[in-house]
Amino acid sequence: MDKNKELKYLEAAFREFNTIYKDHATPDNIKEWKSKILPKLTGTAKTKIARVEVVRFPESSYDFSMNKDEHEKKIVEAVLRDTAFKYLPHKSQETIEILKLLKAREENIDFELELAEMISGDNDKFPYRSSYYLTEFFQNLGYSYTHSGETRKYWVKDILEELNIKEIHSLITTGLFRKKYFIDFAKEKNLDMKDLLKEATKEFKEFIQNSITANEAFDLSSVLDMNINVELLFDNEAKTSDIELNKLIEEAKERFFNPNDKQIAIEKLWDAFERLRTHFDSDKKKSASKLVDIVADKFDSGFINEEFLKLGKIGNEYRIRHHETNKKELTPVHLNYFFFRMLALIDLCLSFLNNEEEADLFQ
């Protein structure tokens, strides 16, 4: 990529936009300009520019409309400056910090709103600011904004949308985390300033991390910490003559994708596993032996039998269905492993059972 070429293109696009804004703000001109610049943008930068409609008609005499259009003009300027920043040389720690903030901004459509909640104090980890103190906050940073009764967090959000990422960085380092604000906050709450600052820092760190990952594609293998055959979850529906067994398997698979239901998911799958082992007879050993013989056809019966025994041992020694104090805990990673190892064996058994039941229908 020719970075100088990209920078020149953005500079030209900015000049063209200013000309349109000043003299030719028609819907068609704005639409044509957007069609050229949008392919150069990504994430929320693209979303923000796509939302821009008619910027301003020179003949307009309505102050409200002109204020709204001036706000959109500043958003466009901030987006283009942010995009240009990515093509500049970055060697200092500060520029690396700004790039990370920019990544968070481009991935999280609510970036400005969530940051506004911190500045206004609607996020209770940060000092609360009334109208007067919001005005003071921005004026101390060199801005001429004055709060006049608007909803506080949305007023701040509108300001943040007009600031480029370098300005946002400065606002955070010298404004949001200015120690004086936390000293006053601690006195008001009769709490330790260091503890309040630590909590706010943690909250901000999570905000940035969550923003950066907001639009990541769902990577099933990374969530489960292993490579799995997705067909086991989606394609292979349990269709045995045992309706209760089918229900247990399907519910286990459905619940597994809810992080809060993983324990229930593995309990359901364990119940299915236990029920499967008594498929042919209430005598578990006798039934399991027959099941092994069927599944191990043209394969290693010793291996299949050992797999049943090992999974049974894990199920009995760890806290799955039984919760006695002597039961061991499965870590989240091992829970994933056990779930899919057990599911794989169940799926193998079902494929043979379904074939047997179909064969019986035609006898």
C-alpha positions in Angstrom: 0.0 0.0 0.0 1.3 3.5 -1.0 0.6 5.4 2.2 1.5 8.8 0.7 -1.0 8.1 -2.1 -3.7 7.3 0.4 -2.9 10.4 2.5 -3.2 12.6 -0.7 -6.5 11.0 -1.6 -7.9 11.7 1.9 -6.7 15.3 1.7 -8.3 15.8 -1.7 -11.5 14.2 -0.4 -11.5 16.6 2.6 -11.1 19.6 0.3 -13.8 18.4 -2.0 -16.2 17.9 1.0 -15.5 21.4 2.2 -16.3 22.8 -1.2 -19.6 20.9 -1.3 -20.4 22.0 2.2 -19.8 25.6 1.4 -21.4 26.0 -2.0 -23.0 22.8 -3.4 -24.7 20.9 -0.6 -27.2 19.0 -2.6 -28.3 15.4 -2.0 -26.8 14.2 -5.3 -23.5 15.9 -4.6 -23.3 14.4 -1.1 -24.3 11.0 -2.5 -21.6 11.1 -5.2 -18.9 12.2 -2.7 -19.8 9.4 -0.3 -19.7 6.8 -3.1 -16.0 7.7 -3.6 -14.9 7.9 0.0 -16.8 5.0 1.6 -14.6 2.2 0.0 -11.6 3.8 1.7 -13.2 3.5 5.2 -13.9 0.6 7.6 -15.9 -0.1 10.7 -17.8 2.8 12.4 -15.9 5.3 10.2 -17.8 3.9 7.2 -21.1 3.9 9.2 -20.7 7.5 10.3 -20.0 8.8 6.7 -22.8 6.7 5.3 -25.3 8.4 7.7 -24.4 11.9 6.4 -27.2 13.3 4.3 -27.6 16.8 3.0 -25.1 18.9 4.8 -26.3 22.4 4.4 -28.2 24.5 1.9 -26.8 28.1 1.8 -30.2 29.6 1.7 -31.3 27.9 4.9 -32.3 30.3 7.6 -33.0 27.8 10.4 -30.3 28.0 13.1 -31.2 24.5 14.4 -30.7 22.9 10.9 -27.5 24.8 10.4 -26.2 23.6 13.8 -27.1 20.0 13.0 -25.3 20.3 9.7 -22.3 21.9 11.2 -22.2 18.9 13.6 -22.2 16.5 10.7 -19.5 18.5 9.0 -17.3 18.1 12.1 -18.0 14.4 12.2 -16.8 14.0 8.6 -13.7 15.9 9.4 -12.9 13.8 12.5 -13.5 10.6 10.5 -11.1 11.6 7.7 -8.5 12.8 10.1 -8.7 9.5 12.0 -8.3 7.6 8.8 -5.3 9.7 7.7 -3.7 9.1 11.1 -3.4 5.4 10.3 -1.1 6.1 7.4 1.3 8.3 9.3 4.6 7.0 10.8 4.1 5.6 14.3 7.1 5.2 16.5 6.3 6.7 19.9 4.4 5.2 22.7 1.8 7.9 22.4 1.0 7.2 18.8 0.7 3.5 19.5 -1.8 4.3 22.3 -3.8 6.5 19.9 -3.9 3.7 17.3 -5.3 1.4 19.9 -8.0 4.0 20.8 -8.7 4.4 17.1 -9.2 0.6 16.8 -11.6 0.7 19.6 -13.5 3.6 18.1 -13.7 2.0 14.7 -15.0 -1.3 16.1 -17.6 0.0 18.6 -20.5 2.0 17.3 -21.3 3.1 20.9 -17.7 4.2 21.6 -18.6 7.9 22.0 -21.7 7.1 24.1 -19.9 4.8 26.5 -17.0 7.3 26.9 -19.6 10.1 27.4 -21.1 8.1 30.3 -17.7 8.0 32.0 -17.1 11.7 31.5 -20.6 12.7 32.7 -20.4 10.3 35.6 -23.4 8.2 34.5 -20.9 5.4 34.8 -20.6 5.3 38.6 -16.9 4.3 38.5 -16.2 7.9 37.5 -16.9 11.3 39.2 -20.4 12.6 38.6 -20.5 15.9 36.7 -23.5 18.3 36.8 -24.1 20.8 34.0 -21.7 23.4 35.5 -18.9 20.8 35.9 -19.4 19.4 32.4 -18.8 22.9 31.0 -15.8 23.3 33.3 -14.4 19.9 32.2 -14.3 20.9 28.5 -13.3 24.5 29.1 -10.3 23.3 31.2 -9.2 21.3 28.2 -9.4 24.4 25.9 -12.8 23.9 24.3 -15.6 26.5 24.3 -18.5 24.1 24.8 -21.2 25.2 27.3 -23.8 22.8 28.6 -27.3 24.4 28.5 -29.6 21.8 29.9 -29.3 19.1 27.3 -29.3 15.5 28.4 -25.8 15.3 29.8 -24.4 12.1 28.3 -25.8 12.8 24.9 -24.5 16.3 24.9 -21.0 14.9 25.7 -21.5 12.2 23.0 -22.1 14.9 20.4 -18.9 16.6 21.3 -16.9 13.5 21.2 -18.2 12.7 17.7 -16.7 16.0 16.6 -13.2 15.3 18.0 -10.5 13.3 16.1 -8.7 10.5 17.8 -5.7 12.6 18.9 -8.0 14.9 20.7 -9.9 12.0 22.3 -6.5 10.7 23.5 -5.6 14.0 25.0 -9.1 14.3 26.6 -8.7 10.9 28.3 -5.2 11.4 29.6 -5.4 15.0 30.8 -9.2 15.2 31.5 -10.9 11.9 32.3 -8.1 10.6 34.4 -7.0 13.9 35.9 -6.1 13.1 39.6 -7.7 16.2 41.0 -11.1 14.9 39.9 -10.6 11.6 41.7 -9.3 13.4 44.8 -12.5 15.4 45.0 -14.6 12.3 44.1 -12.9 10.4 47.0 -13.6 13.2 49.5 -17.3 13.3 48.4 -17.7 9.6 48.8 -15.4 9.3 51.8 -13.4 6.6 50.0 -9.8 6.0 49.1 -8.7 8.0 46.0 -6.3 5.2 44.9 -9.1 2.6 45.1 -11.5 4.8 43.0 -8.8 5.5 40.4 -8.0 1.8 40.2 -11.6 0.9 39.7 -12.0 3.5 37.0 -8.8 2.4 35.3 -10.1 -1.2 35.3 -13.5 -0.1 33.9 -11.8 1.9 31.1 -9.5 -1.0 30.2 -12.4 -3.4 29.8 -14.2 -0.8 27.8 -11.3 -0.6 25.3 -10.9 -4.3 25.1 -14.6 -5.0 24.6 -14.7 -2.2 22.0 -11.8 -3.7 20.0 -13.4 -7.2 20.0 -17.0 -6.0 19.5 -17.3 -7.1 15.9 -15.0 -10.1 15.8 -16.4 -13.0 13.9 -17.6 -15.9 16.1 -14.6 -18.3 16.2 -16.1 -21.6 17.5 -12.8 -23.4 17.7 -11.2 -20.6 19.9 -14.2 -20.5 22.2 -14.1 -24.3 22.7 -10.3 -24.3 22.9 -10.2 -27.2 20.4 -10.9 -28.1 16.8 -14.3 -29.8 16.6 -16.5 -31.3 13.9 -19.3 -28.8 13.8 -21.5 -31.4 12.2 -21.7 -33.1 15.6 -23.6 -30.0 16.8 -25.7 -29.0 13.9 -26.1 -31.7 11.3 -26.4 -35.0 13.2 -29.8 -34.8 14.8 -30.6 -37.6 17.3 -33.3 -39.7 15.7 -33.4 -42.9 17.7 -36.6 -44.7 18.8 -35.8 -43.5 22.4 -37.5 -40.1 22.4 -36.1 -39.1 25.9 -32.6 -39.9 24.7 -33.1 -37.7 21.7 -34.4 -34.8 23.8 -31.4 -35.0 26.2 -28.9 -34.8 23.4 -30.5 -31.9 21.6 -31.0 -29.9 24.8 -27.4 -30.5 25.7 -26.2 -29.1 22.4 -28.5 -26.1 22.5 -27.5 -25.1 26.0 -23.8 -25.5 25.4 -23.6 -22.2 23.5 -24.9 -20.2 26.4 -22.0 -19.6 28.7 -24.3 -19.6 31.7 -25.7 -23.0 30.7 -22.6 -25.0 30.2 -22.9 -26.9 33.4 -26.5 -27.8 32.6 -25.4 -28.8 29.1 -22.8 -31.3 30.3 -25.3 -32.6 32.9 -27.8 -33.3 30.1 -25.2 -34.9 27.9 -24.1 -37.1 30.8 -27.7 -38.2 31.4 -27.8 -39.0 27.7 -24.6 -41.0 28.0 -25.9 -43.0 31.0 -29.2 -43.6 29.2 -27.4 -44.8 26.1 -25.5 -47.3 28.1 -28.8 -49.0 29.2 -30.3 -48.8 25.7 -30.5 -52.6 25.3 -31.0 -53.7 28.9 -31.5 -52.3 32.4 -28.3 -54.1 33.3 -25.8 -51.4 32.4 -22.8 -53.8 31.9 -24.8 -56.2 29.7 -26.3 -53.4 27.6 -23.0 -51.5 27.3 -21.2 -54.7 26.2 -23.8 -55.2 23.4 -23.4 -51.6 22.3 -19.6 -51.9 22.2 -19.9 -55.0 20.0 -22.2 -53.1 17.5 -20.1 -50.0 17.4 -16.8 -51.8 17.2 -17.8 -53.8 14.1 -14.8 -53.8 11.8 -12.9 -51.7 14.4 -11.1 -52.2 17.7 -13.6 -53.3 20.4 -11.0 -52.9 23.1 -10.5 -49.2 22.2 -14.3 -48.5 22.2 -14.8 -50.3 25.5 -11.9 -48.4 27.0 -13.5 -45.1 25.8 -16.7 -46.0 27.5 -14.9 -46.8 30.8 -12.7 -43.7 30.7 -15.6 -41.3 30.1 -17.6 -43.1 32.8 -14.7 -42.7 35.2 -14.4 -39.0 34.5 -18.2 -38.6 34.9 -18.2 -40.4 38.3 -15.1 -38.7 39.7 -15.8 -35.1 38.7 -18.7 -32.8 39.6 -21.1 -33.3 36.7 -24.3 -34.9 37.9 -23.2 -35.7 41.4 -22.1 -32.9 43.8 -20.7 -34.6 46.8 -17.7 -32.9 48.5 -15.3 -35.5 47.2 -16.1 -34.7 43.6 -13.4 -32.8 41.6 -14.2 -29.6 39.6 -13.8 -29.6 35.8 -12.0 -26.4 34.6 -13.8 -24.6 31.7 -11.2 -25.9 29.2 -11.5 -29.5 30.4 -15.3 -29.2 30.5 -15.2 -28.3 26.8 -12.9 -31.2 26.1 -15.1 -33.7 28.0 -18.3 -32.4 26.4 -17.0 -33.0 22.9 -15.3 -36.2 23.6 -18.5 -37.6 25.1 -20.6 -36.1 22.3 -18.3 -37.7 19.7 -18.8 -41.2 21.2 -22.5 -40.7 21.5 -22.7 -39.6 17.9 -20.8 -42.7 16.8 -23.2 -44.9 18.8 -26.3 -43.2 17.3 -25.1 -43.7 13.8 -25.0 -47.5 14.4 -28.2 -47.5 16.4 -30.1 -45.6 13.7 -28.8 -48.0 11.1 -30.0 -51.0 13.2 -33.4 -49.5 13.7 -33.8 -48.8 10.0 -32.8 -52.3 9.2 -35.4 -53.7 11.6 -38.1 -51.8 9.9 -37.5 -53.6 6.7 -37.3 -57.1 8.2 
